[in-house]
């Protein structure tokens, strides 16, 4: 959405249609790290439409070995804060 300049509010029109979500850093398509990626507005919109499905990371990993757990923690934290 970020790379296509779509507003996060577009998610609100998709209630009942979203079956799967992929995330990455919006600017670089790298793994979403807390210091560089704010997914809270997107997650809040997903929560608002009742989304309870999976969120997967689809990105160009800089280092999956070093960052996989950090990304998992980042997504969990930002989801709970949304």
N, CA, C and O atoms as a printed pandas DataFrame, in Angstrom:
     atom_number atom_name residue_name chain_id  residue_number  x_coord  y_coord  z_coord
0              1         N          UNK        A               1    0.818   -1.186    0.000
1              2        CA          UNK        A               1    0.000    0.000    0.000
2              3         C          UNK        A               1    0.866    1.255    0.000
3              4         O          UNK        A               1    0.584    2.219   -0.712
4              5         N          UNK        A               2    1.912    1.230    0.800
5              6        CA          UNK        A               2    2.763    2.409    0.913
6              7         C          UNK        A               2    3.414    2.731   -0.428
7              8         O          UNK        A               2    3.415    3.882   -0.865
8              9         N          UNK        A               3    3.966    1.711   -1.078
9             10        CA          UNK        A               3    4.646    1.955   -2.338
10            11         C          UNK        A               3    3.691    2.416   -3.434
11            12         O          UNK        A               3    4.116    3.075   -4.383
12            13         N          UNK        A               4    2.425    2.083   -3.318
13            14        CA          UNK        A               4    1.441    2.483   -4.323
14            15         C          UNK        A               4    0.688    3.749   -3.894
15            16         O          UNK        A               4   -0.270    4.159   -4.550
16            17         N          UNK        A               5    1.127    4.363   -2.791
17            18        CA          UNK        A               5    0.510    5.585   -2.264
18            19         C          UNK        A               5   -0.978    5.410   -1.969
19            20         O          UNK        A               5   -1.762    6.343   -2.144
20            21         N          UNK        A               6   -1.361    4.228   -1.525
21            22        CA          UNK        A               6   -2.744    3.976   -1.148
22            23         C          UNK        A               6   -2.931    4.310    0.324
23            24         O          UNK        A               6   -2.084    3.965    1.147
24            25         N          UNK        A               7   -4.017    4.968    0.663
25            26        CA          UNK        A               7   -4.250    5.296    2.068
26            27         C          UNK        A               7   -4.626    4.044    2.859
27            28         O          UNK        A               7   -5.292    3.147    2.343
28            29         N          UNK        A               8   -4.195    3.996    4.101
29            30        CA          UNK        A               8   -4.512    2.854    4.953
30            31         C          UNK        A               8   -6.027    2.719    5.130
31            32         O          UNK        A               8   -6.523    1.626    5.404
32            33         N          UNK        A               9   -6.750    3.802    4.978
33            34        CA          UNK        A               9   -8.206    3.774    5.100
34            35         C          UNK        A               9   -8.855    2.898    4.021
35            36         O          UNK        A               9  -10.009    2.492    4.164
36            37         N          UNK        A              10   -8.123    2.611    2.956
37            38        CA          UNK        A              10   -8.652    1.741    1.905
38            39         C          UNK        A              10   -8.974    0.355    2.453
39            40         O          UNK        A              10   -9.853   -0.334    1.936
40            41         N          UNK        A              11   -8.268   -0.047    3.493
41            42        CA          UNK        A              11   -8.524   -1.341    4.125
42            43         C          UNK        A              11   -9.952   -1.398    4.665
43            44         O          UNK        A              11  -10.583   -2.455    4.647
44            45         N          UNK        A              12  -10.455   -0.275    5.140
45            46        CA          UNK        A              12  -11.783   -0.249    5.753
46            47         C          UNK        A              12  -12.885   -0.646    4.777
47            48         O          UNK        A              12  -13.940   -1.124    5.195
48            49         N          UNK        A              13  -12.655   -0.455    3.499
49            50        CA          UNK        A              13  -13.640   -0.829    2.478
50            51         C          UNK        A              13  -13.568   -2.315    2.135
51            52         O          UNK        A              13  -14.344   -2.803    1.313
52            53         N          UNK        A              14  -12.643   -3.032    2.761
53            54        CA          UNK        A              14  -12.412   -4.436    2.411
54            55         C          UNK        A              14  -12.915   -5.413    3.465
55            56         O          UNK        A              14  -12.507   -6.574    3.479
56            57         N          UNK        A              15  -13.785   -4.959    4.335
57            58        CA          UNK        A              15  -14.322   -5.851    5.377
58            59         C          UNK        A              15  -14.890   -7.113    4.715
59            60         O          UNK        A              15  -15.669   -7.039    3.765
60            61         N          UNK        A              16  -14.485   -8.256    5.237
61            62        CA          UNK        A              16  -14.963   -9.524    4.728
62            63         C          UNK        A              16  -14.253  -10.025    3.484
63            64         O          UNK        A              16  -14.532  -11.130    3.018
64            65         N          UNK        A              17  -13.350   -9.240    2.946
65            66        CA          UNK        A              17  -12.658   -9.621    1.710
66            67         C          UNK        A              17  -11.204  -10.023    1.931
67            68         O          UNK        A              17  -10.648  -10.783    1.138
68            69         N          UNK        A              18  -10.593   -9.533    2.978
69            70        CA          UNK        A              18   -9.165   -9.779    3.209
70            71         C          UNK        A              18   -8.991  -11.184    3.787
71            72         O          UNK        A              18   -9.558  -11.514    4.829
72            73         N          UNK        A              19   -8.204  -12.000    3.098
73            74        CA          UNK        A              19   -7.983  -13.372    3.538
74            75         C          UNK        A              19   -6.548  -13.623    3.985
75            76         O          UNK        A              19   -6.280  -14.576    4.717
76            77         N          UNK        A              20   -5.632  -12.775    3.550
77            78        CA          UNK        A              20   -4.220  -12.973    3.866
78            79         C          UNK        A              20   -3.505  -11.639    3.724
79            80         O          UNK        A              20   -3.838  -10.850    2.839
80            81         N          UNK        A              21   -2.538  -11.380    4.574
81            82        CA          UNK        A              21   -1.830  -10.103    4.565
82            83         C          UNK        A              21   -0.329  -10.347    4.519
83            84         O          UNK        A              21    0.196  -11.185    5.252
84            85         N          UNK        A              22    0.352   -9.613    3.657
85            86        CA          UNK        A              22    1.813   -9.620    3.594
86            87         C          UNK        A              22    2.302   -8.260    4.042
87            88         O          UNK        A              22    1.676   -7.244    3.738
88            89         N          UNK        A              23    3.414   -8.226    4.764
89            90        CA          UNK        A              23    4.000   -6.955    5.184
90            91         C          UNK        A              23    5.490   -6.927    4.876
91            92         O          UNK        A              23    6.145   -7.962    4.760
92            93         N          UNK        A              24    6.001   -5.707    4.748
93            94        CA          UNK        A              24    7.426   -5.433    4.573
94            95         C          UNK        A              24    7.616   -3.958    4.912
95            96         O          UNK        A              24    6.645   -3.233    5.127
96            97         N          UNK        A              25    8.843   -3.531    4.958
97            98        CA          UNK        A              25    9.100   -2.109    5.119
98            99         C          UNK        A              25    8.587   -1.398    3.863
99           100         O          UNK        A              25    8.919   -1.789    2.744
100          101         N          UNK        A              26    7.786   -0.366    4.052
101          102        CA          UNK        A              26    7.148    0.294    2.916
102          103         C          UNK        A              26    8.099    0.986    1.969
103          104         O          UNK        A              26    7.837    1.040    0.767
104          105         N          UNK        A              27    9.180    1.510    2.468
105          106        CA          UNK        A              27   10.107    2.266    1.622
106          107         C          UNK        A              27   11.094    1.368    0.889
107          108         O          UNK        A              27   11.440    1.627   -0.264
108          109         N          UNK        A              28   11.548    0.311    1.561
109          110        CA          UNK        A              28   12.636   -0.490    1.009
110          111         C          UNK        A              28   12.252   -1.913    0.634
111          112         O          UNK        A              28   13.014   -2.594   -0.052
112          113         N          UNK        A              29   11.090   -2.372    1.068
113          114        CA          UNK        A              29   10.627   -3.758    0.916
114          115         C          UNK        A              29   11.517   -4.738    1.676
115          116         O          UNK        A              29   11.467   -5.944    1.431
116          117         N          UNK        A              30   12.336   -4.220    2.601
117          118        CA          UNK        A              30   13.134   -5.082    3.473
118          119         C          UNK        A              30   12.253   -5.551    4.629
119          120         O          UNK        A              30   11.079   -5.188    4.712
120          121         N          UNK        A              31   12.819   -6.346    5.505
121          122        CA          UNK        A              31   12.051   -6.826    6.649
122          123         C          UNK        A              31   11.617   -5.647    7.521
123          124         O          UNK        A              31   12.372   -4.690    7.696
124          125         N          UNK        A              32   10.407   -5.715    8.063
125          126        CA          UNK        A              32    9.896   -4.614    8.878
126          127         C          UNK        A              32   10.495   -4.629   10.289
127          128         O          UNK        A              32   10.159   -5.481   11.111
128          129         N          UNK        A              33   11.368   -3.690   10.546
129          130        CA          UNK        A              33   11.987   -3.551   11.862
130          131         C          UNK        A              33   11.356   -2.373   12.584
131          132         O          UNK        A              33   10.964   -1.393   11.950
132          133         N          UNK        A              34   11.258   -2.457   13.879
133          134        CA          UNK        A              34   10.551   -1.444   14.665
134          135         C          UNK        A              34   11.091   -0.036   14.442
135          136         O          UNK        A              34   10.328    0.929   14.424
136          137         N          UNK        A              35   12.392    0.079   14.274
137          138        CA          UNK        A              35   12.992    1.413   14.134
138          139         C          UNK        A              35   12.685    2.057   12.786
139          140         O          UNK        A              35   12.794    3.275   12.647
140          141         N          UNK        A              36   12.302    1.252   11.785
141          142        CA          UNK        A              36   12.118    1.809   10.447
142          143         C          UNK        A              36   10.701    1.665    9.894
143          144         O          UNK        A              36   10.360    2.315    8.906
144          145         N          UNK        A              37    9.881    0.833   10.508
145          146        CA          UNK        A              37    8.574    0.527    9.943
146          147         C          UNK        A              37    7.475    0.697   10.975
147          148         O          UNK        A              37    7.523    0.086   12.043
148          149         N          UNK        A              38    6.488    1.520   10.666
149          150        CA          UNK        A              38    5.332    1.692   11.550
150          151         C          UNK        A              38    4.113    1.078   10.879
151          152         O          UNK        A              38    3.495    1.694   10.011
152          153         N          UNK        A              39    3.774   -0.132   11.285
153          154        CA          UNK        A              39    2.613   -0.827   10.739
154          155         C          UNK        A              39    1.367   -0.642   11.594
155          156         O          UNK        A              39    0.314   -1.195   11.277
156          157         N          UNK        A              40    1.470    0.124   12.666
157          158        CA          UNK        A              40    0.339    0.282   13.587
158          159         C          UNK        A              40   -0.925    0.803   12.904
159          160         O          UNK        A              40   -2.000    0.259   13.156
160          161         N          UNK        A              41   -0.852    1.834   12.048
161          162        CA          UNK        A              41   -2.085    2.290   11.385
162          163         C          UNK        A              41   -2.701    1.206   10.499
163          164         O          UNK        A              41   -3.923    1.059   10.456
164          165         N          UNK        A              42   -1.870    0.456    9.800
165          166        CA          UNK        A              42   -2.356   -0.642    8.961
166          167         C          UNK        A              42   -2.991   -1.726    9.824
167          168         O          UNK        A              42   -4.069   -2.225    9.503
168          169         N          UNK        A              43   -2.328   -2.089   10.912
169          170        CA          UNK        A              43   -2.866   -3.097   11.815
170          171         C          UNK        A              43   -4.166   -2.622   12.458
171          172         O          UNK        A              43   -5.093   -3.414   12.631
172          173         N          UNK        A              44   -4.245   -1.356   12.810
173          174        CA          UNK        A              44   -5.482   -0.813   13.392
174          175         C          UNK        A              44   -6.632   -0.924   12.394
175          176         O          UNK        A              44   -7.758   -1.249   12.772
176          177         N          UNK        A              45   -6.349   -0.658   11.132
177          178        CA          UNK        A              45   -7.387   -0.787   10.102
178          179         C          UNK        A              45   -7.806   -2.243    9.954
179          180         O          UNK        A              45   -8.993   -2.528    9.799
180          181         N          UNK        A              46   -6.855   -3.165    9.997
181          182        CA          UNK        A              46   -7.198   -4.584    9.927
182          183         C          UNK        A              46   -8.077   -4.993   11.104
183          184         O          UNK        A              46   -9.056   -5.722   10.938
184          185         N          UNK        A              47   -7.722   -4.520   12.283
185          186        CA          UNK        A              47   -8.538   -4.825   13.466
186          187         C          UNK        A              47   -9.931   -4.245   13.324
187          188         O          UNK        A              47  -10.913   -4.868   13.727
188          189         N          UNK        A              48  -10.021   -3.058   12.754
189          190        CA          UNK        A              48  -11.318   -2.385   12.604
190          191         C          UNK        A              48  -12.262   -3.162   11.698
191          192         O          UNK        A              48  -13.480   -3.081   11.857
192          193         N          UNK        A              49  -11.712   -3.915   10.748
193          194        CA          UNK        A              49  -12.582   -4.705    9.862
194          195         C          UNK        A              49  -12.726   -6.142   10.360
195          196         O          UNK        A              49  -13.315   -6.984    9.682
196          197         N          UNK        A              50  -12.189   -6.414   11.539
197          198        CA          UNK        A              50  -12.342   -7.734   12.133
198          199         C          UNK        A              50  -11.412   -8.802   11.583
199          200         O          UNK        A              50  -11.698   -9.994   11.697
200          201         N          UNK        A              51  -10.303   -8.386   10.987
201          202        CA          UNK        A              51   -9.358   -9.348   10.430
202          203         C          UNK        A              51   -8.705  -10.149   11.547
203          204         O          UNK        A              51   -8.178   -9.576   12.500
204          205         N          UNK        A              52   -8.737  -11.456   11.432
205          206        CA          UNK        A              52   -8.115  -12.335   12.422
206          207         C          UNK        A              52   -7.183  -13.350   11.767
207          208         O          UNK        A              52   -6.768  -14.320   12.401
208          209         N          UNK        A              53   -6.857  -13.124   10.505
209          210        CA          UNK        A              53   -6.005  -14.058    9.771
210          211         C          UNK        A              53   -4.532  -13.851   10.056
211          212         O          UNK        A              53   -4.138  -13.143   10.982
212          213         N          UNK        A              54   -3.755  -14.482    9.241
213          214        CA          UNK        A              54   -2.301  -14.437    9.404
214          215         C          UNK        A              54   -1.705  -13.183    8.780
215          216         O          UNK        A              54   -2.273  -12.577    7.871
216          217         N          UNK        A              55   -0.547  -12.822    9.301
217          218        CA          UNK        A              55    0.256  -11.739    8.739
218          219         C          UNK        A              55    1.610  -12.352    8.420
219          220         O          UNK        A              55    2.311  -12.818    9.318
220          221         N          UNK        A              56    1.978  -12.352    7.152
221          222        CA          UNK        A              56    3.262  -12.938    6.779
222          223         C          UNK        A              56    4.206  -11.856    6.279
223          224         O          UNK        A              56    3.784  -10.818    5.770
224          225         N          UNK        A              57    5.479  -12.125    6.439
225          226        CA          UNK        A              57    6.514  -11.204    5.995
226          227         C          UNK        A              57    6.948  -11.636    4.596
227          228         O          UNK        A              57    7.445  -12.744    4.396
228          229         N          UNK        A              58    6.750  -10.744    3.644
229          230        CA          UNK        A              58    7.212  -10.987    2.273
230          231         C          UNK        A              58    8.119   -9.830    1.914
231          232         O          UNK        A              58    7.656   -8.736    1.591
232          233         N          UNK        A              59    9.409  -10.083    1.973
233          234        CA          UNK        A              59   10.349   -8.972    1.841
234          235         C          UNK        A              59   11.670   -9.440    1.256
235          236         O          UNK        A              59   11.877  -10.628    1.010
236          237         N          UNK        A              60   12.538   -8.499    1.045
237          238        CA          UNK        A              60   13.925   -8.778    0.675
238          239         C          UNK        A              60   14.729   -8.731    1.969
239          240         O          UNK        A              60   15.198   -7.670    2.380
240          241         N          UNK        A              61   14.884   -9.880    2.602
241          242        CA          UNK        A              61   15.566   -9.941    3.892
242          243         C          UNK        A              61   17.007   -9.446    3.770
243          244         O          UNK        A              61   17.742   -9.843    2.865
244          245         N          UNK        A              62   17.391   -8.577    4.693
245          246        CA          UNK        A              62   18.800   -8.189    4.784
246          247         C          UNK        A              62   19.573   -9.308    5.458
247          248         O          UNK        A              62   20.682   -9.649    5.049
248          249         N          UNK        A              63   18.965   -9.878    6.505
249          250        CA          UNK        A              63   19.567  -11.025    7.194
250          251         C          UNK        A              63   18.459  -11.751    7.950
251          252         O          UNK        A              63   18.072  -11.340    9.044
252          253         N          UNK        A              64   17.960  -12.817    7.370
253          254        CA          UNK        A              64   16.891  -13.559    8.027
254          255         C          UNK        A              64   17.398  -14.194    9.328
255          256         O          UNK        A              64   16.651  -14.283   10.302
256          257         N          UNK        A              65   18.631  -14.624    9.349
257          258        CA          UNK        A              65   19.182  -15.237   10.555
258          259         C          UNK        A              65   19.251  -14.240   11.711
259          260         O          UNK        A              65   18.938  -14.584   12.850
260          261         N          UNK        A              66   19.656  -13.020   11.419
261          262        CA          UNK        A              66   19.799  -12.018   12.470
262          263         C          UNK        A              66   18.484  -11.343   12.837
263          264         O          UNK        A              66   18.312  -10.901   13.973
264          265         N          UNK        A              67   17.556  -11.258   11.890
265          266        CA          UNK        A              67   16.389  -10.409   12.107
266          267         C          UNK        A              67   15.050  -11.120   12.235
267          268         O          UNK        A              67   14.057  -10.464   12.549
268          269         N          UNK        A              68   14.972  -12.409   12.011
269          270        CA          UNK        A              68   13.675  -13.100   12.045
270          271         C          UNK        A              68   12.973  -12.924   13.386
271          272         O          UNK        A              68   11.792  -12.581   13.417
272          273         N          UNK        A              69   13.658  -13.146   14.467
273          274        CA          UNK        A              69   13.027  -13.018   15.790
274          275         C          UNK        A              69   12.693  -11.565   16.098
275          276         O          UNK        A              69   11.655  -11.285   16.697
276          277         N          UNK        A              70   13.550  -10.647   15.702
277          278        CA          UNK        A              70   13.285   -9.217   15.905
278          279         C          UNK        A              70   12.024   -8.810   15.143
279          280         O          UNK        A              70   11.201   -8.056   15.662
280          281         N          UNK        A              71   11.873   -9.301   13.929
281          282        CA          UNK        A              71   10.690   -8.983   13.126
282          283         C          UNK        A              71    9.440   -9.565   13.777
283          284         O          UNK        A              71    8.414   -8.889   13.856
284          285         N          UNK        A              72    9.512  -10.813   14.244
285          286        CA          UNK        A              72    8.366  -11.421   14.920
286          287         C          UNK        A              72    7.951  -10.595   16.126
287          288         O          UNK        A              72    6.763  -10.341   16.330
288          289         N          UNK        A              73    8.914  -10.179   16.920
289          290        CA          UNK        A              73    8.631   -9.350   18.090
290          291         C          UNK        A              73    8.063   -7.992   17.688
291          292         O          UNK        A              73    7.141   -7.486   18.328
292          293         N          UNK        A              74    8.611   -7.408   16.633
293          294        CA          UNK        A              74    8.135   -6.115   16.136
294          295         C          UNK        A              74    6.679   -6.209   15.705
295          296         O          UNK        A              74    5.867   -5.358   16.068
296          297         N          UNK        A              75    6.343   -7.235   14.934
297          298        CA          UNK        A              75    4.967   -7.381   14.469
298          299         C          UNK        A              75    4.014   -7.632   15.627
299          300         O          UNK        A              75    2.927   -7.056   15.668
300          301         N          UNK        A              76    4.401   -8.474   16.560
301          302        CA          UNK        A              76    3.549   -8.751   17.717
302          303         C          UNK        A              76    3.321   -7.487   18.545
303          304         O          UNK        A              76    2.198   -7.212   18.968
304          305         N          UNK        A              77    4.377   -6.725   18.775
305          306        CA          UNK        A              77    4.273   -5.497   19.564
306          307         C          UNK        A              77    3.400   -4.461   18.847
307          308         O          UNK        A              77    2.507   -3.866   19.450
308          309         N          UNK        A              78    3.670   -4.256   17.556
309          310        CA          UNK        A              78    2.897   -3.256   16.835
310          311         C          UNK        A              78    1.436   -3.680   16.692
311          312         O          UNK        A              78    0.553   -2.823   16.725
312          313         N          UNK        A              79    1.156   -4.961   16.537
313          314        CA          UNK        A              79   -0.233   -5.437   16.474
314          315         C          UNK        A              79   -0.940   -5.127   17.801
315          316         O          UNK        A              79   -2.069   -4.638   17.813
316          317         N          UNK        A              80   -0.267   -5.415   18.905
317          318        CA          UNK        A              80   -0.905   -5.166   20.203
318          319         C          UNK        A              80   -1.084   -3.681   20.485
319          320         O          UNK        A              80   -1.992   -3.297   21.222
320          321         N          UNK        A              81   -0.238   -2.848   19.914
321          322        CA          UNK        A              81   -0.339   -1.398   20.111
322          323         C          UNK        A              81   -1.312   -0.727   19.154
323          324         O          UNK        A              81   -1.679    0.432   19.348
324          325         N          UNK        A              82   -1.725   -1.438   18.138
325          326        CA          UNK        A              82   -2.619   -0.836   17.118
326          327         C          UNK        A              82   -4.035   -0.689   17.643
327          328         O          UNK        A              82   -4.912   -0.206   16.927
